[in-house]
Amino acid sequence: MSAAVRTMGEAFTICAASLLLTVSPGVASASAGTSHTQDVDPSGFASGARVQAQLREMLAEMKPDQGFMWRPLVREGATVAAIEIWKKPGRPAVHPAEAEYAIVLEGSGTLVSGGVMSDPTPKNPNLVEGSQIEGGTTRTLGPGDVILIPAGVPHWFGIAGDRLILLGIKLPGANRPTQ
């Protein structure tokens, strides 16, 4: 089995488990007793209780004016599954060498993806930010929605209401096919 297929399979397993948490938060809440303060599990597993505990801790730690928080939940090498809490919209972004797979756990918002990003400014080797996206596709996001953004595709998350919470998975080496 190729590394890309294995990585996508692992990402799907993590996201499927998270989708179940989205649909049945009462089950996760009932067993929540684990803290994120444990080391990131090298096996790539986080229980529903751990996901909910980490989410609660992150929300408690966020400062009133803080717009974004990201914290790894599980990782295998450069493949990372993390909880992302958005309270304010970020800047349009492109990840040149990583696809991004996400499930909306809580809240609502907007995703604009595709099109052309204006004023691209490299922030690090795997993040380019811009000022806006022209000609992208706009989608409304809510709990349970699944997102796959190929490497090299501009995207932007807007927030509707108090927050948008994602389980985001970075898939390194999932380069966009050339045409």
Summary of the structure (lengths in Angstrom):
residues: 179
radius of gyration: 16.0
end to end distance: 25.2
largest distance: 49.4
contacts: 553
relative contact order: 0.21
helix: 23%
strand: 42%
